[in-house]
């Protein structure tokens, strides 16, 4: 599974453009619908020694991204049917800033497939000082997955052109 193109083409991983396009041109019958969430991981989310956060936190972020995509497509939150190809690639610690991004890559009558990636854009540096952090020159991919969402037919309120 390849990384998603990033919204951070400005070269500064700490800044997200004010107007991120959410719906792009149709490519192979699937509109490029995207969603992006950025959050700070708090100390209350630490699950393991050394300030390490469990991987389930990334899956919760992915769930929010997938929900936004479902709403943009169908005006309904839909139902998460499952994840596939989940890879935890780098540790996440309290104080890190994580950006989770999703891209619609498949669409059928009731199912949508979303490719997901989570990146660390700011790393806590408590080894330096109690409140130190570092903006990363290049975001670090911490997790990848694909999600399948199902929208019950009675809930689909809006159809994209061509479907």
Secondary structure, DSSP 8 states (H G I E B T S, - for coil): ------S-TTS-TT---SS---EEEEETTEEEEEEEEEEE--GGGEEEGGGEE-THHHHHHHHHHHHHHHHHHHSS--EEEEEEEEEE-S--BTT-EEEEEEEEEEE-SSEEEEEEEEEEEEEE-TTT-TT-EEEEEEEEEEEEEEEEEE--GGG-----TT-
